[in-house]
């Protein structure tokens, strides 16, 4: 079992480049199931989740060539329509194969998806939307089986602006007959990236970036052989914004998209940090005195749930009390339990954490409960006095490309070791 060891108290300074977005890359890779044409996708981060989706696409019949951050996908039209449990159970995004397979072959079978243990996250919104397009489904033996004689565009109003459901229905609608209108759609930048990729393959989509998407189905999508570049990862960007803030650092972040992190940036400024954008660098200068700022998670463009554990780490050393409210995932305050081991004064009541800042956290042995909690514990360890040991790194590997190497380059005393 691997663990990360941090000797905290080092001020982080220097330049860091943000990797491609995991949450954009996953649906874009899956969208290649909609075509037999050659697709070249660049700026793909090297992560366990990417390896999982590549293995899934290979299982389904795609040929894949991977060269560092570039992936080339081809096919011969012969695809399987069943996804294996051992892959789907690792990653929730695997459910996204249902729509493309259903659209092309009128059937699909997938196990109920897995991922981080941060909440229930049912897929009923996906299934209800696909049903409105003409699909029937039933659950047997832990698998969801979908089938349709004919799929046809219609109007779909989502009960909740689910990112995954929006992506699934968007992909499905591109190659079925008629016009599909998705209302109360999610508006995350990753959905915009997916839509732009689909358009490059020949899809007809309007309303990109808004809560109403209009898709006119086309007979077939072509490939994208000239290449498509994945956007920068806004959650990794946010992670390094908080990393600079929690260590009183001075970090210049390249390949970041300022607009994708506006909600975090506004709160960081309120907390006393200085942020500027110049020469394609996002510069974050920390402050020795961190002001307490409340936060409540919301769907984009509000404060991201993925950033909430990181914000809790920062507020644990603020000069006062803050209240953090989690409205998206019911189990995402779990990181607070580990911060308490490091001396943090945190009281969790339902979906709310009351955080009374202390002068310093103290290094301790802690365990990550999910992907973003892992990153938050690293940030807490960077600011803490003494030695911090973090296990549960299987979560971290799903969403951060070389985070230890990047932090080390910024001056962190951090290493990853195999714990025998």
C-alpha positions in Angstrom: 0.0 0.0 0.0 1.4 3.4 -1.0 1.4 6.4 1.3 2.4 10.0 0.9 4.7 11.5 3.5 4.8 15.3 4.0 7.0 17.4 6.3 4.9 20.5 6.4 5.5 24.2 6.8 7.2 24.9 3.5 6.1 27.9 1.5 5.2 27.0 -2.0 6.6 29.2 -4.8 7.2 28.8 -8.5 5.3 27.8 -11.7 2.9 24.9 -12.2 1.1 23.8 -15.4 -2.4 22.5 -15.1 -3.2 19.1 -16.9 -6.1 18.4 -19.1 -9.5 18.0 -17.5 -10.4 14.5 -16.3 -14.1 15.3 -16.2 -14.0 16.5 -19.8 -11.7 13.8 -21.1 -13.9 10.9 -19.9 -17.1 11.7 -21.8 -15.2 12.8 -24.8 -13.4 9.5 -25.0 -16.7 7.7 -24.6 -18.3 9.9 -27.3 -16.0 8.1 -29.8 -18.4 5.2 -29.5 -20.8 7.2 -31.7 -18.5 7.0 -34.8 -16.3 4.5 -36.6 -14.1 7.4 -37.8 -10.6 8.0 -36.4 -10.5 10.4 -33.4 -7.3 12.0 -32.1 -7.7 13.5 -28.6 -4.9 15.6 -27.1 -4.1 17.0 -23.6 -5.6 13.8 -22.0 -4.3 13.5 -18.4 -2.5 10.3 -17.3 -4.9 9.0 -14.6 -6.3 5.8 -13.4 -9.8 6.9 -14.5 -8.5 7.4 -18.0 -6.9 4.0 -18.0 -10.2 2.5 -16.9 -12.2 4.2 -19.7 -9.5 3.1 -22.2 -9.8 -0.5 -21.0 -13.6 -0.2 -21.3 -13.5 1.1 -24.9 -11.1 -1.7 -25.8 -13.5 -4.2 -24.3 -16.3 -2.7 -26.4 -14.3 -3.1 -29.6 -12.3 0.1 -30.1 -8.7 0.2 -31.1 -6.6 2.6 -29.1 -3.1 4.0 -29.4 -1.9 6.0 -26.4 1.2 8.3 -26.6 1.7 10.2 -23.4 -1.2 12.7 -23.4 -2.5 11.9 -26.8 -5.0 9.1 -27.5 -6.0 7.9 -31.0 -9.2 5.8 -31.3 -10.4 3.9 -34.3 -13.0 1.2 -34.9 -14.5 -1.1 -37.5 -18.2 -0.7 -36.6 -18.3 -4.0 -34.7 -18.9 -3.1 -31.1 -20.1 -5.0 -28.0 -23.0 -3.6 -26.1 -22.2 -5.0 -22.7 -19.9 -3.3 -20.2 -18.0 -5.5 -17.6 -18.6 -5.1 -13.9 -14.8 -5.0 -13.1 -14.4 -1.8 -15.0 -17.8 -0.1 -14.5 -17.5 -0.6 -10.7 -14.3 1.4 -10.6 -15.7 4.6 -12.1 -19.1 6.2 -12.2 -18.5 7.8 -15.6 -18.8 4.4 -17.1 -22.6 4.8 -17.2 -22.0 7.2 -20.1 -21.5 4.3 -22.5 -25.2 3.5 -22.2 -26.4 6.4 -24.4 -24.0 6.0 -27.3 -24.4 2.2 -27.5 -28.2 2.6 -27.3 -28.2 5.2 -30.0 -26.2 3.1 -32.4 -27.3 -0.4 -31.6 -30.6 0.0 -29.9 -29.4 -1.9 -26.8 -26.9 -1.7 -24.0 -26.2 -3.5 -20.7 -24.2 -2.0 -17.9 -23.6 -2.9 -14.2 -24.7 -0.2 -11.7 -21.7 2.2 -11.7 -19.1 2.8 -8.9 -16.7 5.5 -8.0 -15.9 7.5 -4.9 -18.1 6.9 -1.8 -19.4 10.4 -1.4 -23.1 9.8 -1.8 -25.9 7.8 -3.3 -25.8 9.4 -6.8 -28.6 7.4 -8.4 -28.7 7.1 -12.2 -32.5 7.4 -12.5 -32.1 10.8 -14.2 -30.2 9.1 -17.0 -32.7 6.3 -17.3 -35.7 8.6 -17.2 -34.3 10.7 -20.0 -33.4 7.7 -22.2 -37.0 6.4 -21.6 -38.4 9.7 -23.0 -36.3 9.1 -26.1 -37.9 5.6 -26.5 -35.8 3.2 -24.5 -37.1 0.7 -22.0 -35.0 -0.6 -19.2 -35.0 -3.1 -16.3 -32.5 -4.1 -13.6 -31.5 -7.7 -13.2 -28.5 -9.2 -11.4 -27.1 -5.8 -10.7 -27.1 -4.9 -14.4 -29.2 -2.3 -16.2 -30.5 -3.6 -19.5 -31.7 -1.0 -22.0 -33.4 -1.6 -25.4 -35.4 0.3 -28.0 -37.2 -0.5 -31.2 -36.7 3.2 -32.2 -35.3 6.3 -30.6 -36.7 9.7 -31.4 -36.0 13.2 -30.3 -38.3 14.9 -27.8 -38.3 17.5 -25.0 -36.7 16.4 -21.7 -36.8 18.4 -18.5 -34.3 17.2 -16.0 -35.4 17.0 -12.4 -31.9 18.1 -11.4 -29.1 19.6 -13.6 -27.1 16.3 -13.5 -23.8 16.6 -15.3 -23.7 12.9 -16.2 -27.3 12.7 -17.4 -26.9 15.9 -19.5 -23.8 14.3 -21.1 -25.5 10.9 -21.7 -28.6 12.4 -23.3 -26.6 14.9 -25.3 -24.5 12.1 -26.9 -27.6 9.9 -27.5 -29.5 12.7 -29.2 -26.8 13.5 -31.8 -27.5 10.4 -33.9 -31.2 9.7 -33.5 -34.0 11.0 -35.6 -35.7 14.3 -34.8 -35.0 17.2 -32.5 -34.2 16.8 -28.8 -34.5 19.6 -26.3 -32.9 19.2 -22.9 -34.1 21.7 -20.3 -32.6 22.3 -16.9 -29.3 21.0 -18.4 -26.1 21.2 -16.5 -23.8 24.0 -17.7 -20.4 22.9 -16.5 -17.4 23.7 -18.8 -16.9 20.0 -19.3 -20.3 19.7 -21.0 -19.3 22.6 -23.3 -16.1 20.8 -24.2 -18.1 17.6 -25.0 -20.5 19.5 -27.1 -17.7 21.2 -29.0 -16.1 17.8 -29.7 -19.4 16.4 -30.9 -19.8 19.4 -33.3 -16.4 18.8 -34.6 -17.6 15.3 -35.5 -20.6 16.7 -37.3 -23.3 17.0 -34.6 -25.9 19.8 -34.7 -26.1 21.4 -31.3 -27.4 24.8 -30.2 -27.6 26.4 -26.8 -24.1 25.3 -25.7 -23.3 26.7 -22.2 -27.0 27.4 -21.4 -29.6 25.5 -19.5 -31.4 24.6 -22.7 -29.7 22.4 -25.3 -31.2 21.8 -28.7 -29.9 18.8 -30.7 -31.0 17.9 -34.2 -30.0 14.3 -34.9 -27.8 13.5 -37.9 -27.4 10.2 -39.7 -23.9 9.6 -38.7 -20.9 11.3 -37.1 -17.5 11.5 -38.7 -14.2 11.1 -36.8 -12.0 13.9 -35.6 -8.7 12.9 -37.2 -7.2 16.4 -37.1 -7.3 16.3 -33.3 -9.2 17.8 -30.4 -7.5 19.4 -27.3 -9.1 18.8 -23.9 -9.6 21.9 -21.8 -7.6 22.5 -18.6 -8.8 20.9 -15.4 -10.6 23.5 -13.3 -10.5 21.4 -10.1 -6.8 20.9 -10.4 -6.5 24.7 -10.9 -8.6 25.2 -7.8 -6.3 22.8 -5.9 -3.2 24.8 -6.6 -5.0 28.1 -5.9 -5.7 26.7 -2.4 -2.2 25.2 -2.2 -0.7 28.6 -2.6 -3.2 30.1 -0.1 -2.7 27.6 2.6 1.1 27.8 2.6 1.3 31.6 2.2 2.9 30.8 -1.1 3.3 32.6 -4.4 2.4 30.3 -7.3 2.0 31.1 -11.0 -0.4 28.7 -12.7 -0.3 28.2 -16.4 -2.9 26.6 -18.7 -5.6 27.7 -16.3 -9.0 29.1 -17.4 -9.8 32.0 -15.1 -13.5 32.0 -15.9 -14.0 28.4 -14.8 -12.9 29.2 -11.3 -14.6 32.5 -10.7 -16.6 31.4 -7.6 -13.5 30.1 -5.9 -11.4 33.1 -6.8 -14.0 35.5 -5.3 -13.9 33.6 -2.0 -10.1 33.4 -2.1 -9.9 37.2 -2.4 -12.3 37.6 0.5 -10.1 35.3 2.5 -7.2 37.8 2.0 -5.2 36.4 -0.9 -4.0 38.3 -3.9 -4.9 36.9 -7.4 -4.0 38.3 -10.8 -4.1 37.2 -14.4 -1.3 38.3 -16.7 0.8 36.8 -19.5 -1.4 33.7 -19.5 -0.4 33.0 -15.8 -2.9 33.0 -12.9 -0.8 34.2 -10.0 -1.9 33.4 -6.4 -0.1 35.1 -3.5 -1.0 33.8 -0.1 -1.5 35.8 3.1 -0.1 35.1 6.6 -3.6 35.9 8.0 -6.5 33.9 6.4 -9.9 35.5 6.9 -12.8 33.1 7.6 -15.3 32.9 4.6 -18.4 30.8 4.5 -19.1 28.5 1.6 -22.1 26.5 0.3 -21.7 24.1 -2.6 -23.8 24.7 -5.7 -24.0 23.4 -9.3 -21.8 25.3 -11.7 -21.2 28.3 -11.9 -21.5 28.2 -8.1 -19.0 26.9 -5.6 -18.0 23.4 -6.7 -18.6 20.4 -4.4 -15.2 19.1 -5.6 -13.5 22.1 -3.9 -15.4 21.9 -0.6 -12.9 19.6 1.2 -10.0 21.9 0.0 -11.9 24.9 1.4 -12.4 23.2 4.7 -8.6 22.6 4.9 -8.0 26.3 4.3 -10.6 27.4 6.8 -9.2 25.1 9.5 -6.3 27.6 9.9 -8.3 30.8 9.3 -8.5 33.5 11.9 -12.1 32.9 13.0 -15.2 30.8 12.4 -16.7 29.8 9.1 -19.6 27.6 8.1 -19.4 25.2 5.2 -22.6 23.7 3.8 -22.6 20.7 1.4 -25.7 20.6 -0.8 -24.7 18.1 -3.5 -23.2 14.9 -1.9 -24.4 13.9 1.5 -21.1 12.2 2.6 -18.6 14.8 1.4 -17.9 16.3 4.8 -15.9 13.1 5.8 -12.6 14.9 5.3 -13.4 16.9 8.4 -13.0 13.8 10.6 -9.4 13.4 9.3 -8.6 17.2 9.8 -9.7 16.8 13.4 -6.9 14.2 13.8 -4.6 17.0 12.8 -5.9 19.3 15.5 -8.6 21.1 13.5 -11.7 22.4 15.4 -14.5 21.2 13.3 -18.1 20.2 14.3 -20.2 18.4 11.7 -24.0 18.6 11.9 -25.8 17.0 9.1 -24.7 18.7 5.9 -22.9 21.5 7.7 -19.4 21.9 9.1 -18.7 24.6 11.6 -15.0 25.4 11.4 -13.1 27.4 14.0 -9.7 28.2 12.7 -6.6 27.5 14.7 -3.1 28.8 14.4 -1.5 25.6 13.0 -2.5 22.1 12.1 -0.2 19.3 13.4 1.0 16.4 11.3 -0.8 13.0 11.8 -1.6 9.7 10.1 -4.7 10.2 8.0 -6.8 8.2 5.5 -8.4 9.6 2.3 -12.0 8.7 1.9 -12.4 9.9 -1.7 -10.6 11.7 -4.5 -11.0 15.3 -3.3 -10.5 14.4 0.3 -7.1 13.0 -0.6 -6.1 16.3 -2.2 -7.4 18.2 0.8 -5.4 16.1 3.2 -2.3 16.8 1.1 -3.0 20.5 1.4 -3.5 20.3 5.1 -0.3 18.3 5.4 1.6 21.0 3.5 0.5 23.7 6.0 0.8 21.5 9.1 3.7 21.4 11.6 5.5 18.1 11.6 5.0 14.9 9.6 1.8 13.8 7.9 1.2 10.4 6.4 -1.7 9.9 4.0 -3.0 6.5 2.8 -6.0 5.8 0.6 -4.1 6.9 -2.4 -6.1 4.8 -4.9 -8.6 7.7 -4.9 -5.9 10.3 -5.6 -4.6 8.4 -8.6 -8.1 8.6 -10.2 -8.0 12.4 -10.6 -4.5 14.1 -10.3 -1.7 13.8 -12.7 1.7 13.7 -11.0 0.5 15.9 -8.1 3.4 14.9 -5.9 6.0 15.8 -8.6 4.3 19.2 -9.2 4.2 20.1 -5.5 7.8 19.0 -5.0 8.8 21.3 -7.9 7.1 24.2 -6.0 9.2 23.5 -2.9 7.1 21.0 -0.9 8.8 18.4 1.2 6.7 15.5 0.0 7.3 12.0 -1.2 5.3 8.9 -2.1 6.6 5.6 -0.8 5.5 2.0 -0.9 4.5 0.9 2.6 5.3 -2.8 3.0 
